[in-house]
Amino acid sequence: MKRSTKGTAQEEISALIATLHETGQRLEWLTKGEVDSVSDADGRPFLLLSAQERLRHIEVTKQAAVLNALPAHIVLLDAQGVIVSVNEAWRHFGDDNAGQPPGYEVGVDYLAVCDRARGKDSAEAHEAAAGIRAVLAGEKKQFMLEYPCNAPTEKRWFLMSVAPLAGERVNGAVVMHIDISEKRRAEETLRISEARFREMAENIRDVFFLRDSKGRILYVSPAYAEIWGRSCESLYADPDSWANTLYPEDRATTLKNTQDGLRTGTFELEYRILRPDGSIRWIESRNFPVRDATGRIVRIAGVATDITARKRAELHILRLNRVNAVLSQVNGLIVRARNRDQLFKEACRIAVEAGGFRLAWIGLADLTSMKLEPAASAGTEQLLVDVKARMTLQDDAPNGYEPSAVAVRERTAVVVNDVANDSRILDKRAHLEQGIRSLVSLPLIIDDAVVGVLGLYARETDFFDEGELKLLHELADDIAFAIDHIGKRDQLDALAYYDPLTGLANRTLFIERVMQHMKVAETAGHSLAIFLMDLEHFKNFNDSFGRRAGDALLRHVAERLTHFTGDARLLARVGADQFAVVLPEIRTKEDMTLRLERLVAVFDNQSFQLQENVYRVAAKAGIALFPEDGKEAEVLFRNAEAALKNAKTGGDRYLFYSRKMTEAVAGKLILESQLRQAIDREEFVLHYQPKVSFTNGTLVGVEALIRWNDPRTGQVPPNRFIPLLEETGLILAAGRWALNKAIADHLRWCDSGLPAVRVAVNVSALQLRSIGFIAELEEALSVDVRAAAGLELELTESLIMADVEQTIATLRAVRAMGVTIAIDDFGTGFSSLSYLAKLPVDTLKIDLSFVRAMTHSSQGQALVTTIITLAHALNLNVVAEGVETEEQSRLLRLLGCDEMQGYLFSKPLPVETFESRFLVPGVPVADPSRAGTRGQSAEQ
């Protein structure tokens, strides 16, 4: 029987396998296991069986190590869902997890185990089996499932993730189980917390909100809708809509403070919002940061509280306090007001400043023309200008029912608490544009007759309630009383105390006023002066042109003198052709001299026109000073009369009661005039006094000192003209010249190849406090980039201490330009160490009085030692001024002083002499400790 083809093939395959197996064993025996591969006759390599087994073992070991290193429980399934491999974590997973049934090991059908699951967690097992089958079938790329497991000690949660093992087709799956118990517990805790927060937030009247660091709204509680009048959904949809609810006047400040607060975290705000119905609410917002683990702000939580009721109570109390303050201050005004104009103006000012009203005005009723004429106002006066033409009292006129007109006609207060919606306000737009929301018009009644009206305008609606109106009625009554009182007093005063022609005080009132000024001067410790003036040739003028022309001249003189003093209460007409002036505060004789010079100019520089002719008025004056010439007003006045009589007799323009004072003032006036000419004619020069180093004896700087070469008298001593420069303000021009001249000399030395030592220039109090000082300095330095390095400014310690904070700001600006700064006369200004440490200075100059004292007492030496030690501790250079003896020089060197300046080395020298004597390159100047005396005086 013939064999089948199928049987023959099977036999051949079996024989071939046996041959191959036998051949493999033969190769292993021949190579003794030391060769992994062999080649045939054509050179093709063949891997021996043992080598193949080793490679498979290595690969499996490597894969197992990788799987074991992963922090998940991993199982590998084949295409049928049978477990082919697990990692170590999977084995422990099965041991630790009570919910994991036994038998989840290699070779087990994972899907079958899941399908057989019953009981509480069977739904998750069946869902897992379905998901794995979908991945193995290629229907899903990935499957994930969170499920609970009940361990013996706690409930645990796992995340199962299934991914395919794919080649050309899916041939298995990787199943990972990750423990997410901590994550689920945290989520649960957060959920509970949020639920509690939401329950609390949604059941209280305050608004809770949560925003991110960019300001976006993450949560807002339902109270927002109740307080803001807008839905929470609208805020979520448009987070910026919150800003649109802000009251216009609060918007800019609130938004800025919010932006600043978002950067810092914790901040509080108070602002107003405008609800859709037009009502206003006050909000108090408290904001707190929520930070992540790194401390970075990730959220802003906050609480917004409606404080409208509290604010209304506060505003009511504030308004009552404001009105009370107005009432109190106006009552004080009534006592001191001398005339109706002062009363009206001050009362309106007080109402605006103390009462906070937008506008206050007082109008007088003219019953003849039936109009209201504004007498005074304060605040938003443009509105008053706009409505002035419409202020009629006629009830049949279009504007006859404005509140002020009604108040006068009906003799009662008229209140408008809502300007925008009151028909009595004709020009609502003008009121609202000026910020006026409510107003009241109060009649001013004297002897049962209305004489005027008081108008008060407020920025708030509903401002005038019963409490405010009660106080305002009292205010109106007080003003009416004051008007009546002043009117009656004016009638009596005009008869008893005033000159009817000029309206100035007469002699009686003038003496009373001088007495009052003398009491003030005595208490304050300053002087007072009376100028008594007589118009020359007035009788001839009166006789020639008649009394009417003479009266016109007298009124002209009164007007000019009133303009000079700025206050008619300082003047009086005390005779037919005599006027008196009191200067109530004279601080220095120079101050009085300046006043006298200006008063003389009133007559010298003015003319009087009568009809078509122009006349000049000349006058003589007698001056008496308190307390030198009298301590009683009558005595002082009589002595001024005596001085005037002597001036008229002797032909002098003016005389003081004291001849010595007359001569002194005349000398001052002459010297001042010459100083003005000296500036114009450039008669000032700079002398330079060297500053020498104690270390090596070289020239290290110079101080520029201003000198005056008067062509009439020669060189004028500095102590004679410099104080007058200060008193008259001429020091500004002289100081500016000195600064520019010193810079010019320094630059000239640089250009000539001479040693360019730094030049110190003194700065006066007037210069430093001048508004334009910094600009002038910048302009002076702008001529050359080298200028700043060659300049030092010297300021006295007393000048700095007069206004420390302002001086520090100015000196910092100076230092920023590259200019160094020295404190002159240190030790005389009583500066504190705390301020000294703040001052932006480079050098301390020890005052010459201390230099002199140190060789005569141990206290003096201790003081100088302290100054040097203090300066060095603050990294400041120390210069001793006024060094006159070798003993002073020697002691200063021992104490560690840096530099010296004084007559021991050199007096101040003209620039030419200084250059030829000291600016020799490379040659040491002298040893300060061995310098000989070169001058006899320390006056610089």
HELIX and SHEET records of a PDB file:
HELIX    1   1 THR A    5  THR A   31  1                                  27    
HELIX    2   2 LEU A   49  ALA A   69  1                                  21    
HELIX    3   3 GLU A   88  ASP A   96  1                                   9    
HELIX    4   4 TYR A  110  ASP A  115  1                                   6    
HELIX    5   5 SER A  122  LEU A  136  1                                  15    
HELIX    6   6 SER A  181  ALA A  201  1                                  21    
HELIX    7   7 ALA A  223  TRP A  228  1                                   6    
HELIX    8   8 CYS A  232  ALA A  237  1                                   6    
HELIX    9   9 SER A  241  ASN A  244  1                                   4    
HELIX   10  10 PRO A  248  THR A  264  1                                  17    
HELIX   11  11 THR A  308  ARG A  336  1                                  29    
HELIX   12  12 ARG A  340  GLU A  353  1                                  14    
HELIX   13  13 GLU A  381  LYS A  388  1                                   8    
HELIX   14  14 PRO A  403  GLU A  410  1                                   8    
HELIX   15  15 VAL A  419  ASN A  421  5                                   3    
HELIX   16  16 LYS A  428  GLU A  433  1                                   6    
HELIX   17  17 GLU A  466  ALA A  496  1                                  31    
HELIX   18  18 ARG A  507  ALA A  524  1                                  18    
HELIX   19  19 PHE A  538  PHE A  545  1                                   8    
HELIX   20  20 ARG A  547  THR A  565  1                                  19    
HELIX   21  21 ALA A  568  LEU A  570  5                                   3    
HELIX   22  22 LYS A  589  ASP A  604  1                                  16    
HELIX   23  23 ALA A  633  GLY A  650  1                                  18    
HELIX   24  24 ARG A  659  ARG A  681  1                                  23    
HELIX   25  25 PRO A  718  THR A  728  1                                  11    
HELIX   26  26 ILE A  731  ASP A  751  1                                  21    
HELIX   27  27 ALA A  765  ARG A  769  1                                   5    
HELIX   28  28 PHE A  773  LEU A  781  1                                   9    
HELIX   29  29 ALA A  788  GLY A  790  5                                   3    
HELIX   30  30 GLU A  797  ALA A  802  1                                   6    
HELIX   31  31 VAL A  804  ALA A  816  1                                  13    
HELIX   32  32 LEU A  833  LYS A  838  1                                   6    
HELIX   33  33 LEU A  848  ALA A  853  1                                   6    
HELIX   34  34 SER A  858  ALA A  873  1                                  16    
HELIX   35  35 GLU A  886  LEU A  894  1                                   9    
HELIX   36  36 VAL A  911  PHE A  918  1                                   8    
HELIX   37  37 PRO A  928  ARG A  930  5                                   3    
SHEET    1   A 2 SER A  37  SER A  39  0                                        
SHEET    2   A 2 PRO A  45  LEU A  47 -1                                        
SHEET    1   B 5 ILE A  83  VAL A  86  0                                        
SHEET    2   B 5 HIS A  73  ASP A  78 -1                                        
SHEET    3   B 5 VAL A 170  ASP A 179 -1                                        
SHEET    4   B 5 LYS A 155  ALA A 166 -1                                        
SHEET    5   B 5 PHE A 143  ASN A 150 -1                                        
SHEET    1   C 5 ILE A 217  VAL A 220  0                                        
SHEET    2   C 5 VAL A 207  ASP A 212 -1                                        
SHEET    3   C 5 ILE A 297  ASP A 306 -1                                        
SHEET    4   C 5 ILE A 280  ARG A 291 -1                                        
SHEET    5   C 5 PHE A 267  LEU A 274 -1                                        
SHEET    1   D 5 LYS A 371  GLY A 379  0                                        
SHEET    2   D 5 LEU A 359  ASP A 366 -1                                        
SHEET    3   D 5 ALA A 449  ALA A 458 -1                                        
SHEET    4   D 5 SER A 438  ILE A 446 -1                                        
SHEET    5   D 5 VAL A 414  VAL A 416 -1                                        
SHEET    1   E 5 LEU A 571  ARG A 573  0                                        
SHEET    2   E 5 GLN A 578  ILE A 586 -1                                        
SHEET    3   E 5 SER A 527  LEU A 535 -1                                        
SHEET    4   E 5 ALA A 619  PHE A 626 -1                                        
SHEET    5   E 5 TYR A 654  PHE A 656  1                                        
SHEET    1   F 2 SER A 607  LEU A 610  0                                        
SHEET    2   F 2 ASN A 613  ARG A 616 -1                                        
SHEET    1   G 9 GLY A 714  VAL A 716  0                                        
SHEET    2   G 9 LEU A 699  ASP A 710 -1                                        
SHEET    3   G 9 PHE A 684  SER A 693 -1                                        
SHEET    4   G 9 GLU A 899  MET A 900 -1                                        
SHEET    5   G 9 ASN A 877  ALA A 880  1                                        
SHEET    6   G 9 THR A 843  ILE A 846  1                                        
SHEET    7   G 9 THR A 820  PHE A 826  1                                        
SHEET    8   G 9 LEU A 791  THR A 796  1                                        
SHEET    9   G 9 ARG A 758  ASN A 762  1                                        
SHEET    1   H 4 GLY A 714  VAL A 716  0                                        
SHEET    2   H 4 LEU A 699  ASP A 710 -1                                        
SHEET    3   H 4 PHE A 684  SER A 693 -1                                        
SHEET    4   H 4 LEU A 909  PRO A 910 -1                                        
END                                                                             
